[in-house]
Amino acid sequence: MNHGIHIVDTAFQRDHFDAAYLIVENGRAAFIDCGTNHSQSNLLRALADAGCTPADVDWLILTHVHLDHAGGAGSLMRALPNARLLAHPRAAPHMIDPGKLIAGATAVYGEQEMQRSYGAIVPVEAQRVVVANDGDVVELAGRSLLCIDTPGHASHHQCIWDLRSRSWFTGDTFGLSYREMDGPQGAYILPTTTPVQFDPDALKASISRLLAREPEAMYLTHYGRVEQPSRLARDLFEQIDAMVALALQYEAHDNRHPRLVQALTDLYVRRARERQCPLDDNGIRALLAMDIELNAQGLEVWLQRRKR
C-alpha cells in the first residue's frame, strides 16, 4: 500500500538518483522537495497521473535548500497557484532571496554548469513562504505532517513525519541508498557529509530522533523508499564513526584529499560486499564516485571548522 505517496524521479544527473515525493490526500496534494528547474515537467506529469491539477497542490515542503532538493522551487511555485512553500527557519530566507545560494553554487560549479544542472534559480514571493519550526504540524486535507529539526547534514535541514504511512521523508539526514545496490539482505546505505555543514554528533542525534517513532520506512531523496530503518541506522552510525576516524587519521597528511577519497572508497566497497551488493567493485566505485568526492570534501570542511 503506497498511502497516496508517489515517488517522482527528478532526472537530476541520472535516472533513480534524485527523488521528489508527491502525497495525495482526498484530492489535495503536497510535494516534498522538487529537484531542479529541469524537473518541473516530471513533477507536473506525476501530478496529472495521480488525478490532480496544479491548483490542487496545497504545499511544497522542502527538507533543505541544497539545489538538488530545492533548486526548482521558485519556478515550480509559479506553476502552483494555491500552494505555499514550507521550509526550515534557516532555509526560508534563501527561498525568498536566493542570491547567496546562487553565488555560492556558481563559485563552486561555474555559470555554465549551473545552467546545465539547475537552470535559473528564481525567488518565491515572501507571502507564500511558511516557516516550519521544530515540532510544527501542517495539514493536508486532514492528514497531519510533522516537521522536526534534523541538523547534521545541513544546519537548515528538517524531516517530515507522515503518521498515515508511519514513514519519514528524510532528505539527506538518513543517508544515500541506491536501488542498484540492493542485495538479498536488503538496502545498502551510506551517510552523506556533503559540504559545508557536516556535524557528525548532530547527524547521529537526528537519526536517533527519527528512530524514536519506530518508523516502518524511510523515503530518501537519494533514492526512494527503504525499509528496516533500525538496521540501516546501525549501518549509518558505524559508517559515520568510521568516516570521522579516517578524516582524523589523514588530517595532517600531505595530499590528504586523494588519500581520504581512496580510504572512503575502500570503506564503502568493503561494506557493500558485506551486504552482498550485486554490483562488482568497479561498478560500486563508478556509482558512488560523485558521492565519495563530496563526502571527502565535507569531511575536510569539518576538519577545518574544528580548528577554529
Solvent accessible surface area in square Angstrom, and as a share of the most:
residue,aa,sasa,rsa
1,M,200,0.89
2,N,82,0.42
3,H,47,0.21
4,G,20,0.19
5,I,8,0.04
6,H,59,0.26
7,I,80,0.40
8,V,6,0.03
9,D,34,0.18
10,T,1,0.01
11,A,56,0.44
12,F,17,0.07
13,Q,84,0.37
14,R,73,0.27
15,D,97,0.50
16,H,96,0.43
17,F,11,0.04
18,D,1,0.00
19,A,1,0.01
20,A,0,0.00
21,Y,5,0.02
22,L,0,0.00
23,I,0,0.00
24,V,27,0.16
25,E,18,0.08
26,N,125,0.64
27,G,42,0.41
28,R,73,0.27
29,A,0,0.00
30,A,0,0.00
31,F,0,0.00
32,I,2,0.01
33,D,4,0.02
34,C,1,0.00
35,G,1,0.01
36,T,3,0.02
37,N,30,0.15
38,H,105,0.47
39,S,0,0.00
40,Q,42,0.19
41,S,64,0.41
42,N,37,0.19
43,L,2,0.01
44,L,49,0.25
45,R,135,0.49
46,A,20,0.16
47,L,1,0.00
48,A,66,0.52
49,D,117,0.61
50,A,28,0.22
51,G,69,0.66
52,C,8,0.05
53,T,72,0.42
54,P,50,0.32
55,A,42,0.32
56,D,32,0.16
57,V,0,0.00
58,D,34,0.18
59,W,13,0.05
60,L,0,0.00
61,I,0,0.00
62,L,1,0.00
63,T,1,0.01
64,H,1,0.00
65,V,2,0.01
66,H,43,0.19
67,L,16,0.08
68,D,24,0.12
69,H,1,0.00
70,A,1,0.01
71,G,2,0.02
72,G,3,0.02
73,A,0,0.00
74,G,4,0.04
75,S,33,0.21
76,L,1,0.01
77,M,3,0.01
78,R,170,0.62
79,A,29,0.23
80,L,0,0.00
81,P,88,0.55
82,N,85,0.44
83,A,2,0.01
84,R,116,0.42
85,L,0,0.00
86,L,2,0.01
87,A,0,0.00
88,H,10,0.04
89,P,51,0.32
90,R,144,0.52
91,A,0,0.00
92,A,4,0.03
93,P,75,0.47
94,H,51,0.23
95,M,6,0.03
96,I,66,0.33
97,D,96,0.50
98,P,9,0.06
99,G,36,0.34
100,K,159,0.67
101,L,34,0.17
102,I,59,0.30
103,A,64,0.50
104,G,40,0.38
105,A,14,0.11
106,T,35,0.20
107,A,90,0.70
108,V,112,0.64
109,Y,99,0.37
110,G,31,0.30
111,E,133,0.60
112,Q,161,0.71
113,E,51,0.23
114,M,10,0.04
115,Q,105,0.47
116,R,150,0.55
117,S,9,0.06
118,Y,13,0.05
119,G,8,0.08
120,A,61,0.47
121,I,19,0.10
122,V,34,0.20
123,P,63,0.39
124,V,6,0.03
125,E,102,0.46
126,A,56,0.44
127,Q,147,0.65
128,R,45,0.16
129,V,21,0.12
130,V,45,0.26
131,V,67,0.38
132,A,3,0.02
133,N,82,0.42
134,D,79,0.41
135,G,41,0.39
136,D,52,0.27
137,V,79,0.45
138,V,15,0.09
139,E,91,0.41
140,L,0,0.00
141,A,42,0.32
142,G,64,0.61
143,R,5,0.02
144,S,46,0.30
145,L,0,0.00
146,L,23,0.11
147,C,1,0.01
148,I,8,0.04
149,D,41,0.21
150,T,0,0.00
151,P,45,0.28
152,G,2,0.02
153,H,1,0.00
154,A,0,0.00
155,S,35,0.22
156,H,17,0.08
157,H,0,0.00
158,Q,3,0.01
159,C,0,0.00
160,I,0,0.00
161,W,8,0.03
162,D,0,0.00
163,L,105,0.52
164,R,117,0.43
165,S,4,0.03
166,R,82,0.30
167,S,0,0.00
168,W,1,0.00
169,F,2,0.01
170,T,0,0.00
171,G,2,0.02
172,D,8,0.04
173,T,2,0.01
174,F,0,0.00
175,G,1,0.01
176,L,5,0.03
177,S,0,0.00
178,Y,1,0.00
179,R,71,0.26
180,E,65,0.29
181,M,1,0.00
182,D,51,0.26
183,G,18,0.17
184,P,109,0.68
185,Q,71,0.32
186,G,23,0.22
187,A,11,0.09
188,Y,4,0.01
189,I,1,0.00
190,L,1,0.00
191,P,2,0.01
192,T,6,0.03
193,T,0,0.00
194,T,29,0.17
195,P,30,0.19
196,V,93,0.53
197,Q,67,0.30
198,F,1,0.01
199,D,56,0.29
200,P,12,0.08
201,D,104,0.54
202,A,25,0.19
203,L,3,0.02
204,K,55,0.23
205,A,59,0.45
206,S,4,0.03
207,I,1,0.01
208,S,57,0.36
209,R,105,0.38
210,L,0,0.00
211,L,42,0.21
212,A,81,0.63
213,R,105,0.38
214,E,138,0.62
215,P,14,0.09
216,E,96,0.43
217,A,0,0.00
218,M,0,0.00
219,Y,10,0.04
220,L,0,0.00
221,T,4,0.02
222,H,7,0.03
223,Y,15,0.06
224,G,2,0.02
225,R,87,0.32
226,V,5,0.03
227,E,95,0.43
228,Q,94,0.42
229,P,11,0.07
230,S,66,0.43
231,R,29,0.11
232,L,0,0.00
233,A,0,0.00
234,R,135,0.49
235,D,9,0.05
236,L,1,0.00
237,F,53,0.22
238,E,93,0.42
239,Q,0,0.00
240,I,0,0.00
241,D,74,0.38
242,A,31,0.24
243,M,1,0.00
244,V,25,0.14
245,A,56,0.44
246,L,33,0.16
247,A,0,0.00
248,L,75,0.37
249,Q,106,0.47
250,Y,34,0.13
251,E,44,0.20
252,A,102,0.79
253,H,77,0.35
254,D,116,0.60
255,N,110,0.56
256,R,42,0.15
257,H,54,0.24
258,P,79,0.50
259,R,107,0.39
260,L,0,0.00
261,V,39,0.23
262,Q,99,0.44
263,A,14,0.11
264,L,0,0.00
265,T,14,0.08
266,D,68,0.35
267,L,8,0.04
268,Y,0,0.00
269,V,14,0.08
270,R,129,0.47
271,R,35,0.13
272,A,0,0.00
273,R,93,0.34
274,E,104,0.47
275,R,52,0.19
276,Q,100,0.45
277,C,5,0.03
278,P,92,0.58
279,L,50,0.25
280,D,95,0.49
281,D,51,0.26
282,N,106,0.54
283,G,24,0.23
284,I,1,0.00
285,R,98,0.36
286,A,76,0.59
287,L,35,0.17
288,L,0,0.00
289,A,55,0.43
290,M,81,0.36
291,D,12,0.06
292,I,5,0.03
293,E,62,0.28
294,L,48,0.24
295,N,1,0.01
296,A,0,0.00
297,Q,63,0.28
298,G,1,0.01
299,L,0,0.00
300,E,23,0.10
301,V,36,0.21
302,W,26,0.09
303,L,0,0.00
304,Q,85,0.38
305,R,77,0.28
306,R,120,0.44
307,K,144,0.61
308,R,211,0.77
